[in-house]
Amino acid sequence: MRLYIGFLLVVVAVVECGHTFIGTNVQRPQVYHNMVRYDSLVFRKRIENLYYTLPALPANAGRAIQGILAYDLSNSDASANVTQGGIGYNYVNLRMKSSRGKSLKFDIYIYA
């Protein structure tokens, strides 16, 4: 009987965060990495955009973005969404939105 009571006392912690994974990074070169940090706004959500375009180099001819990873470092309800371009394009516009009254911290990786 004691064994069954021990199993019922398990605590489950749920952490909600806004990691965004689009495409793939397997066997793809990383072309961009940036740690985005913005301070919080009192009683408001912080909204910022990140624009990235593949450089016009001969090595990038015919290449397109294959993977986008945005890790939420603040472990909050922050979100990151692609609003323009993205997978299959040579540019991307990433819209990041923080929780109300929280700072915005993302680690962004782009693969081509």
The first five atom37 places (N, CA, C, CB, O) and aatype in JSON, in Angstrom:
{
  "aatype": [12, 1, 10, 18, 9, 7, 13, 10, 10, 19, 19, 19, 0, 19, 19, 6, 4, 7, 8, 16, 13, 9, 7, 16, 2, 19, 5, 1, 14, 5, 19, 18, 8, 2, 12, 19, 1, 18, 3, 15, 10, 19, 13, 1, 11, 1, 9, 6, 2, 10, 18, 18, 16, 10, 14, 0, 10, 14, 0, 2, 0, 7, 1, 0, 9, 5, 7, 9, 10, 0, 18, 3, 10, 15, 2, 15, 3, 0, 15, 0, 2, 19, 16, 5, 7, 7, 9, 7, 18, 2, 18, 19, 2, 10, 1, 12, 11, 15, 15, 1, 7, 11, 15, 10, 11, 13, 3, 9, 18, 9, 18, 0],
  "atom_mask": [
    [1, 1, 1, 1, 1],
    [1, 1, 1, 1, 1],
    [1, 1, 1, 1, 1],
    [1, 1, 1, 1, 1],
    [1, 1, 1, 1, 1],
    [1, 1, 1, 0, 1],
    [1, 1, 1, 1, 1],
    [1, 1, 1, 1, 1],
    [1, 1, 1, 1, 1],
    [1, 1, 1, 1, 1],
    [1, 1, 1, 1, 1],
    [1, 1, 1, 1, 1],
    [1, 1, 1, 1, 1],
    [1, 1, 1, 1, 1],
    [1, 1, 1, 1, 1],
    [1, 1, 1, 1, 1],
    [1, 1, 1, 1, 1],
    [1, 1, 1, 0, 1],
    [1, 1, 1, 1, 1],
    [1, 1, 1, 1, 1],
    [1, 1, 1, 1, 1],
    [1, 1, 1, 1, 1],
    [1, 1, 1, 0, 1],
    [1, 1, 1, 1, 1],
    [1, 1, 1, 1, 1],
    [1, 1, 1, 1, 1],
    [1, 1, 1, 1, 1],
    [1, 1, 1, 1, 1],
    [1, 1, 1, 1, 1],
    [1, 1, 1, 1, 1],
    [1, 1, 1, 1, 1],
    [1, 1, 1, 1, 1],
    [1, 1, 1, 1, 1],
    [1, 1, 1, 1, 1],
    [1, 1, 1, 1, 1],
    [1, 1, 1, 1, 1],
    [1, 1, 1, 1, 1],
    [1, 1, 1, 1, 1],
    [1, 1, 1, 1, 1],
    [1, 1, 1, 1, 1],
    [1, 1, 1, 1, 1],
    [1, 1, 1, 1, 1],
    [1, 1, 1, 1, 1],
    [1, 1, 1, 1, 1],
    [1, 1, 1, 1, 1],
    [1, 1, 1, 1, 1],
    [1, 1, 1, 1, 1],
    [1, 1, 1, 1, 1],
    [1, 1, 1, 1, 1],
    [1, 1, 1, 1, 1],
    [1, 1, 1, 1, 1],
    [1, 1, 1, 1, 1],
    [1, 1, 1, 1, 1],
    [1, 1, 1, 1, 1],
    [1, 1, 1, 1, 1],
    [1, 1, 1, 1, 1],
    [1, 1, 1, 1, 1],
    [1, 1, 1, 1, 1],
    [1, 1, 1, 1, 1],
    [1, 1, 1, 1, 1],
    [1, 1, 1, 1, 1],
    [1, 1, 1, 0, 1],
    [1, 1, 1, 1, 1],
    [1, 1, 1, 1, 1],
    [1, 1, 1, 1, 1],
    [1, 1, 1, 1, 1],
    [1, 1, 1, 0, 1],
    [1, 1, 1, 1, 1],
    [1, 1, 1, 1, 1],
    [1, 1, 1, 1, 1],
    [1, 1, 1, 1, 1],
    [1, 1, 1, 1, 1],
    [1, 1, 1, 1, 1],
    [1, 1, 1, 1, 1],
    [1, 1, 1, 1, 1],
    [1, 1, 1, 1, 1],
    [1, 1, 1, 1, 1],
    [1, 1, 1, 1, 1],
    [1, 1, 1, 1, 1],
    [1, 1, 1, 1, 1],
    [1, 1, 1, 1, 1],
    [1, 1, 1, 1, 1],
    [1, 1, 1, 1, 1],
    [1, 1, 1, 1, 1],
    [1, 1, 1, 0, 1],
    [1, 1, 1, 0, 1],
    [1, 1, 1, 1, 1],
    [1, 1, 1, 0, 1],
    [1, 1, 1, 1, 1],
    [1, 1, 1, 1, 1],
    [1, 1, 1, 1, 1],
    [1, 1, 1, 1, 1],
    [1, 1, 1, 1, 1],
    [1, 1, 1, 1, 1],
    [1, 1, 1, 1, 1],
    [1, 1, 1, 1, 1],
    [1, 1, 1, 1, 1],
    [1, 1, 1, 1, 1],
    [1, 1, 1, 1, 1],
    [1, 1, 1, 1, 1],
    [1, 1, 1, 0, 1],
    [1, 1, 1, 1, 1],
    [1, 1, 1, 1, 1],
    [1, 1, 1, 1, 1],
    [1, 1, 1, 1, 1],
    [1, 1, 1, 1, 1],
    [1, 1, 1, 1, 1],
    [1, 1, 1, 1, 1],
    [1, 1, 1, 1, 1],
    [1, 1, 1, 1, 1],
    [1, 1, 1, 1, 1],
    [1, 1, 1, 1, 1]
  ],
  "atom_positions": [
    [[0.81, -1.19, 0.0], [0.0, 0.0, 0.0], [0.86, 1.26, 0.0], [-0.93, 0.0, 1.19], [0.5, 2.24, -0.66]],
    [[1.97, 1.27, 0.71], [2.83, 2.44, 0.76], [3.43, 2.76, -0.6], [3.94, 2.24, 1.78], [3.66, 3.93, -0.92]],
    [[3.67, 1.76, -1.39], [4.22, 1.95, -2.72], [3.27, 2.74, -3.6], [4.53, 0.59, -3.37], [3.71, 3.61, -4.36]],
    [[1.99, 2.46, -3.53], [0.99, 3.18, -4.33], [0.84, 4.63, -3.88], [-0.36, 2.46, -4.24], [0.64, 5.51, -4.72]],
    [[0.94, 4.89, -2.59], [0.83, 6.26, -2.08], [2.01, 7.09, -2.56], [0.75, 6.26, -0.53], [1.85, 8.28, -2.85]],
    [[3.19, 6.49, -2.64], [4.37, 7.19, -3.13], [4.21, 7.65, -4.57], [0.0, 0.0, 0.0], [4.69, 8.73, -4.92]],
    [[3.56, 6.87, -5.39], [3.34, 7.25, -6.77], [2.32, 8.38, -6.91], [2.88, 6.05, -7.56], [2.4, 9.14, -7.87]],
    [[1.4, 8.51, -6.0], [0.39, 9.56, -6.07], [0.93, 10.92, -5.66], [-0.79, 9.2, -5.2], [0.31, 11.94, -5.98]],
    [[2.05, 10.98, -4.98], [2.6, 12.23, -4.49], [3.63, 12.84, -5.44], [3.23, 12.0, -3.14], [4.44, 13.67, -5.02]],
    [[3.6, 12.47, -6.68], [4.52, 13.01, -7.67], [4.03, 14.41, -8.08], [4.62, 12.07, -8.91], [2.85, 14.6, -8.36]],
    [[4.95, 15.36, -8.1], [4.61, 16.73, -8.47], [5.0, 16.95, -9.93], [5.33, 17.76, -7.54], [6.11, 16.61, -10.34]],
    [[4.11, 17.52, -10.69], [4.37, 17.8, -12.09], [4.48, 19.3, -12.27], [3.25, 17.21, -13.0], [3.59, 20.06, -11.87]],
    [[5.59, 19.74, -12.86], [5.79, 21.16, -13.13], [5.72, 21.39, -14.63], [7.16, 21.66, -12.56], [6.44, 20.75, -15.4]],
    [[4.86, 22.28, -15.03], [4.69, 22.58, -16.45], [5.27, 23.97, -16.69], [3.19, 22.51, -16.88], [4.87, 24.94, -16.05]],
    [[6.21, 24.05, -17.62], [6.82, 25.32, -17.98], [6.4, 25.65, -19.39], [8.38, 25.28, -17.85], [6.6, 24.86, -20.31]],
    [[5.82, 26.81, -19.56], [5.38, 27.23, -20.88], [6.36, 28.27, -21.42], [3.94, 27.8, -20.84], [6.64, 29.27, -20.76]],
    [[6.86, 28.02, -22.6], [7.78, 28.97, -23.2], [7.57, 28.97, -24.7], [9.25, 28.62, -22.86], [6.96, 28.06, -25.25]],
    [[8.07, 30.0, -25.35], [7.78, 30.19, -26.76], [8.92, 29.86, -27.7], [0.0, 0.0, 0.0], [9.3, 30.7, -28.51]],
    [[9.48, 28.65, -27.6], [10.5, 28.25, -28.56], [9.85, 28.08, -29.94], [11.21, 26.93, -28.12], [8.72, 27.6, -30.03]],
    [[10.56, 28.47, -30.99], [10.06, 28.3, -32.35], [11.08, 27.52, -33.15], [9.77, 29.68, -33.01], [12.25, 27.9, -33.23]],
    [[10.64, 26.42, -33.75], [11.48, 25.59, -34.6], [10.8, 25.45, -35.95], [11.74, 24.18, -33.94], [9.7, 24.9, -36.03]],
    [[11.43, 25.93, -37.0], [10.87, 25.85, -38.34], [11.94, 25.29, -39.25], [10.36, 27.26, -38.84], [13.08, 25.75, -39.23]],
    [[11.6, 24.3, -40.06], [12.55, 23.72, -40.99], [13.48, 22.74, -40.31], [0.0, 0.0, 0.0], [13.09, 22.07, -39.36]],
    [[14.72, 22.67, -40.8], [15.69, 21.72, -40.27], [17.08, 22.36, -40.2], [15.73, 20.46, -41.13], [17.39, 23.29, -40.94]],
    [[17.89, 21.84, -39.31], [19.28, 22.28, -39.23], [20.24, 21.12, -39.48], [19.55, 22.91, -37.86], [21.45, 21.28, -39.32]],
    [[19.72, 19.98, -39.88], [20.53, 18.8, -40.11], [21.35, 18.99, -41.39], [19.64, 17.53, -40.21], [20.8, 19.23, -42.46]],
    [[22.67, 18.87, -41.26], [23.6, 19.01, -42.38], [23.47, 20.36, -43.1], [23.36, 17.87, -43.38], [23.74, 20.45, -44.3]],
    [[23.07, 21.4, -42.4], [22.94, 22.73, -42.97], [23.93, 23.67, -42.29], [21.48, 23.26, -42.82], [24.1, 23.61, -41.07]],
    [[24.59, 24.54, -43.05], [25.51, 25.5, -42.42], [24.73, 26.62, -41.72], [26.47, 26.09, -43.46], [23.72, 27.11, -42.22]],
    [[25.24, 27.0, -40.56], [24.63, 28.11, -39.84], [25.1, 29.42, -40.46], [24.99, 28.06, -38.31], [26.31, 29.65, -40.58]],
    [[24.17, 30.27, -40.88], [24.54, 31.52, -41.53], [24.31, 32.73, -40.64], [23.75, 31.68, -42.81], [24.8, 33.82, -40.94]],
    [[23.57, 32.55, -39.54], [23.28, 33.7, -38.67], [23.05, 33.2, -37.25], [22.04, 34.49, -39.18], [22.39, 32.18, -37.04]],
    [[23.6, 33.93, -36.28], [23.35, 33.67, -34.87], [23.36, 35.0, -34.14], [24.4, 32.69, -34.26], [24.27, 35.81, -34.32]],
    [[22.35, 35.23, -33.32], [22.28, 36.47, -32.57], [21.49, 36.23, -31.29], [21.63, 37.59, -33.41], [20.52, 35.48, -31.28]],
    [[21.92, 36.89, -30.22], [21.19, 36.85, -28.98], [20.45, 38.19, -28.85], [22.15, 36.58, -27.75], [21.08, 39.24, -28.73]],
    [[19.14, 38.15, -28.9], [18.31, 39.36, -28.88], [17.87, 39.62, -27.45], [17.08, 39.22, -29.83], [17.28, 38.74, -26.81]],
    [[18.14, 40.82, -26.95], [17.74, 41.2, -25.59], [17.19, 42.61, -25.6], [18.95, 41.09, -24.6], [17.85, 43.55, -26.05]],
    [[15.97, 42.76, -25.11], [15.34, 44.06, -24.96], [14.74, 44.14, -23.56], [14.25, 44.29, -26.05], [14.22, 43.15, -23.04]],
    [[14.83, 45.32, -22.96], [14.27, 45.52, -21.62], [12.76, 45.5, -21.66], [14.77, 46.84, -21.03], [12.14, 45.66, -22.71]],
    [[12.17, 45.31, -20.49], [10.71, 45.24, -20.4], [10.1, 46.64, -20.45], [10.29, 44.52, -19.12], [10.76, 47.64, -20.15]],
    [[8.83, 46.68, -20.83], [8.04, 47.89, -20.79], [6.96, 47.7, -19.73], [7.42, 48.21, -22.2], [6.33, 46.65, -19.67]],
    [[6.75, 48.7, -18.89], [5.82, 48.58, -17.78], [4.4, 48.41, -18.31], [5.92, 49.8, -16.85], [3.9, 49.25, -19.07]],
    [[3.75, 47.32, -17.91], [2.36, 47.0, -18.25], [2.1, 46.86, -19.75], [1.44, 48.05, -17.69], [0.95, 46.95, -20.19]],
    [[3.14, 46.66, -20.55], [2.97, 46.54, -22.0], [3.75, 45.34, -22.51], [3.43, 47.83, -22.72], [4.69, 44.87, -21.88]],
    [[3.34, 44.84, -23.68], [4.07, 43.78, -24.35], [5.09, 44.42, -25.28], [3.12, 42.84, -25.13], [4.79, 45.4, -25.97]],
    [[6.28, 43.87, -25.28], [7.33, 44.4, -26.15], [7.29, 43.63, -27.47], [8.75, 44.27, -25.47], [7.31, 42.4, -27.47]],
    [[7.22, 44.33, -28.59], [7.18, 43.73, -29.92], [8.35, 44.26, -30.72], [5.83, 44.01, -30.64], [8.49, 45.47, -30.9]],
    [[9.2, 43.35, -31.2], [10.38, 43.72, -31.99], [10.45, 42.82, -33.22], [11.67, 43.6, -31.15], [9.96, 41.69, -33.2]],
    [[11.06, 43.33, -34.28], [11.25, 42.57, -35.52], [12.73, 42.37, -35.79], [10.59, 43.29, -36.71], [13.55, 43.24, -35.5]],
    [[13.04, 41.21, -36.33], [14.4, 40.9, -36.75], [14.34, 40.61, -38.25], [15.0, 39.69, -35.94], [13.64, 39.69, -38.68]],
    [[15.07, 41.38, -39.02], [15.14, 41.2, -40.47], [16.49, 40.6, -40.82], [14.92, 42.55, -41.22], [17.53, 41.08, -40.36]],
    [[16.48, 39.54, -41.63], [17.74, 38.95, -42.08], [17.61, 38.58, -43.55], [18.1, 37.7, -41.22], [16.6, 38.02, -43.97]],
    [[18.65, 38.89, -44.33], [18.73, 38.52, -45.73], [20.07, 37.84, -45.96], [18.56, 39.77, -46.67], [21.11, 38.3, -45.49]],
    [[20.04, 36.73, -46.7], [21.3, 36.06, -47.04], [22.16, 37.02, -47.85], [21.04, 34.75, -47.84], [21.65, 37.68, -48.75]],
    [[23.45, 37.12, -47.56], [24.32, 38.02, -48.31], [24.4, 37.61, -49.78], [25.72, 38.04, -47.69], [24.35, 36.43, -50.11]],
    [[24.51, 38.6, -50.65], [24.6, 38.35, -52.09], [26.04, 38.02, -52.46], [24.09, 39.57, -52.92], [26.76, 38.86, -53.0]],
    [[26.45, 36.8, -52.16], [27.8, 36.32, -52.46], [27.69, 35.19, -53.49], [28.53, 35.82, -51.17], [26.65, 34.54, -53.57]],
    [[28.74, 34.96, -54.26], [28.69, 33.83, -55.19], [28.48, 32.48, -54.48], [29.98, 33.78, -56.01], [27.89, 31.57, -55.06]],
    [[28.96, 32.35, -53.26], [28.78, 31.11, -52.51], [27.32, 30.88, -52.12], [29.65, 31.13, -51.25], [26.91, 29.74, -51.9]],
    [[26.52, 31.94, -52.04], [25.12, 31.83, -51.65], [24.18, 31.8, -52.84], [24.75, 32.98, -50.75], [22.96, 31.84, -52.66]],
    [[24.7, 31.72, -54.06], [23.86, 31.71, -55.25], [22.95, 30.48, -55.25], [24.72, 31.74, -56.53], [23.43, 29.36, -55.13]],
    [[21.67, 30.7, -55.37], [20.71, 29.61, -55.39], [20.38, 29.03, -54.03], [0.0, 0.0, 0.0], [19.63, 28.05, -53.96]],
    [[20.9, 29.58, -52.96], [20.62, 29.09, -51.62], [19.38, 29.74, -51.06], [21.82, 29.34, -50.69], [19.0, 30.85, -51.43]],
    [[18.75, 29.03, -50.16], [17.57, 29.55, -49.46], [17.67, 29.15, -47.99], [16.25, 29.01, -50.11], [18.43, 28.26, -47.63]],
    [[16.91, 29.81, -47.17], [16.88, 29.5, -45.74], [16.2, 28.15, -45.56], [16.13, 30.62, -44.93], [15.11, 27.92, -46.08]],
    [[16.84, 27.25, -44.81], [16.32, 25.91, -44.59], [15.84, 25.67, -43.16], [17.38, 24.9, -44.93], [15.06, 24.75, -42.91]],
    [[16.3, 26.49, -42.22], [15.91, 26.28, -40.83], [16.01, 27.55, -40.02], [0.0, 0.0, 0.0], [16.93, 28.35, -40.19]],
    [[15.04, 27.73, -39.12], [15.01, 28.88, -38.21], [14.72, 28.35, -36.82], [13.94, 29.96, -38.66], [13.72, 27.66, -36.61]],
    [[15.58, 28.67, -35.87], [15.4, 28.28, -34.48], [15.42, 29.53, -33.62], [16.5, 27.27, -34.02], [16.36, 30.32, -33.7]],
    [[14.39, 29.72, -32.82], [14.32, 30.86, -31.9], [14.03, 30.31, -30.5], [13.21, 31.89, -32.35], [12.92, 29.86, -30.22]],
    [[15.04, 30.35, -29.63], [14.91, 29.84, -28.27], [14.54, 30.99, -27.34], [16.22, 29.16, -27.8], [15.2, 32.03, -27.32]],
    [[13.48, 30.8, -26.57], [13.05, 31.78, -25.58], [13.9, 31.6, -24.33], [11.53, 31.64, -25.25], [13.75, 30.61, -23.61]],
    [[14.8, 32.54, -24.06], [15.7, 32.45, -22.9], [15.05, 32.93, -21.61], [16.95, 33.24, -23.16], [15.58, 32.68, -20.53]],
    [[13.93, 33.63, -21.7], [13.27, 34.14, -20.5], [12.27, 33.14, -19.92], [12.56, 35.44, -20.82], [11.74, 33.37, -18.83]],
    [[12.0, 32.03, -20.62], [11.04, 31.01, -20.17], [9.71, 31.63, -19.77], [11.62, 30.22, -19.0], [9.18, 31.34, -18.7]],
    [[9.18, 32.47, -20.64], [7.89, 33.11, -20.39], [6.96, 32.77, -21.55], [8.05, 34.66, -20.23], [7.22, 31.84, -22.31]],
    [[5.89, 33.51, -21.67], [4.93, 33.29, -22.76], [5.32, 34.06, -24.01], [3.53, 33.7, -22.32], [4.46, 34.37, -24.84]],
    [[6.57, 34.37, -24.17], [7.03, 35.1, -25.35], [6.84, 34.24, -26.59], [8.52, 35.52, -25.2], [6.82, 33.01, -26.5]],
    [[6.7, 34.89, -27.76], [6.52, 34.14, -29.0], [7.36, 34.76, -30.1], [5.03, 34.11, -29.41], [7.69, 35.94, -30.07]],
    [[7.7, 33.92, -31.08], [8.44, 34.37, -32.26], [7.74, 33.78, -33.48], [9.96, 33.94, -32.2], [7.55, 32.56, -33.56]],
    [[7.36, 34.63, -34.43], [6.63, 34.18, -35.62], [7.3, 34.74, -36.86], [5.15, 34.61, -35.56], [7.82, 35.86, -36.86]],
    [[7.27, 33.96, -37.94], [7.78, 34.42, -39.23], [6.64, 35.16, -39.91], [8.31, 33.23, -40.11], [5.57, 34.59, -40.13]],
    [[6.86, 36.43, -40.25], [5.81, 37.22, -40.9], [6.07, 37.4, -42.39], [5.69, 38.57, -40.24], [5.12, 37.62, -43.15]],
    [[7.31, 37.32, -42.83], [7.64, 37.42, -44.26], [8.82, 36.5, -44.55], [7.97, 38.89, -44.67], [9.67, 36.28, -43.68]],
    [[8.87, 35.96, -45.76], [9.98, 35.11, -46.16], [10.0, 33.83, -45.37], [0.0, 0.0, 0.0], [8.95, 33.23, -45.11]],
    [[11.19, 33.39, -44.98], [11.33, 32.19, -44.18], [11.88, 31.03, -44.99], [0.0, 0.0, 0.0], [12.77, 31.21, -45.82]],
    [[11.35, 29.83, -44.75], [11.83, 28.62, -45.39], [11.58, 28.71, -46.9], [11.13, 27.36, -44.8], [10.47, 28.99, -47.34]],
    [[12.65, 28.48, -47.68], [12.55, 28.53, -49.13], [12.83, 29.9, -49.72], [0.0, 0.0, 0.0], [12.9, 30.02, -50.95]],
    [[12.99, 30.91, -48.91], [13.3, 32.27, -49.36], [14.72, 32.61, -48.94], [12.29, 33.3, -48.79], [15.33, 31.89, -48.15]],
    [[15.25, 33.71, -49.45], [16.58, 34.15, -49.03], [16.52, 35.27, -47.99], [17.39, 34.61, -50.24], [17.53, 35.89, -47.69]],
    [[15.34, 35.52, -47.45], [15.18, 36.53, -46.39], [14.12, 36.05, -45.39], [14.77, 37.92, -47.0], [13.34, 35.15, -45.69]],
    [[14.12, 36.66, -44.22], [13.13, 36.33, -43.2], [12.88, 37.57, -42.34], [13.6, 35.14, -42.33], [13.79, 38.34, -42.05]],
    [[11.62, 37.74, -41.94], [11.23, 38.75, -40.96], [10.65, 37.99, -39.78], [10.2, 39.8, -41.56], [9.62, 37.33, -39.91]],
    [[11.32, 38.07, -38.64], [10.9, 37.35, -37.44], [10.33, 38.36, -36.46], [12.1, 36.57, -36.81], [11.02, 39.28, -36.02]],
    [[9.05, 38.19, -36.1], [8.38, 39.09, -35.15], [8.39, 38.43, -33.78], [6.9, 39.41, -35.61], [7.9, 37.31, -33.61]],
    [[8.96, 39.13, -32.8], [9.08, 38.6, -31.44], [8.22, 39.44, -30.51], [10.55, 38.6, -30.97], [8.24, 40.67, -30.56]],
    [[7.46, 38.76, -29.66], [6.57, 39.45, -28.73], [6.76, 38.89, -27.34], [5.09, 39.32, -29.18], [6.72, 37.67, -27.16]],
    [[6.96, 39.75, -26.36], [7.18, 39.31, -24.98], [5.85, 39.22, -24.23], [8.13, 40.28, -24.25], [4.8, 39.62, -24.73]],
    [[5.93, 38.68, -23.03], [4.78, 38.69, -22.13], [4.6, 40.11, -21.59], [4.96, 37.67, -20.97], [5.52, 40.92, -21.65]],
    [[3.43, 40.38, -21.07], [3.15, 41.72, -20.55], [4.06, 42.03, -19.36], [1.67, 41.83, -20.13], [4.08, 41.31, -18.36]],
    [[4.82, 43.12, -19.48], [5.71, 43.56, -18.41], [7.0, 42.76, -18.28], [0.0, 0.0, 0.0], [7.72, 42.93, -17.29]],
    [[7.31, 41.89, -19.23], [8.52, 41.07, -19.17], [9.52, 41.5, -20.23], [8.17, 39.58, -19.34], [9.15, 42.11, -21.23]],
    [[10.78, 41.18, -20.0], [11.81, 41.49, -20.99], [11.77, 40.46, -22.12], [13.22, 41.52, -20.34], [11.15, 39.4, -21.98]],
    [[12.42, 40.79, -23.21], [12.43, 39.93, -24.4], [13.84, 39.4, -24.59], [11.95, 40.72, -25.68], [14.77, 40.18, -24.8]],
    [[14.0, 38.07, -24.51], [15.32, 37.44, -24.66], [15.17, 36.22, -25.56], [15.92, 37.04, -23.27], [14.51, 35.25, -25.19]],
    [[15.78, 36.26, -26.73], [15.75, 35.15, -27.66], [17.15, 34.86, -28.16], [14.79, 35.44, -28.84], [17.98, 35.76, -28.28]],
    [[17.41, 33.59, -28.46], [18.64, 33.16, -29.11], [18.22, 32.68, -30.49], [19.39, 32.02, -28.28], [17.5, 31.68, -30.61]],
    [[18.64, 33.37, -31.53], [18.17, 33.14, -32.9], [19.27, 32.44, -33.7], [17.75, 34.47, -33.59], [20.42, 32.87, -33.69]],
    [[18.9, 31.36, -34.39], [19.79, 30.66, -35.32], [19.09, 30.54, -36.67], [20.18, 29.24, -34.77], [17.91, 30.2, -36.73]],
    [[19.81, 30.81, -37.75], [19.27, 30.64, -39.1], [20.24, 29.77, -39.89], [19.04, 32.03, -39.8], [21.45, 30.0, -39.87]],
    [[19.7, 28.77, -40.58], [20.48, 27.81, -41.36], [20.09, 27.89, -42.83], [20.29, 26.38, -40.82], [18.92, 28.07, -43.15]],
    [[21.08, 27.73, -43.73], [20.8, 27.77, -45.16], [21.23, 26.48, -45.81], [21.5, 28.96, -45.82], [21.08, 26.32, -47.02]]
  ]
}
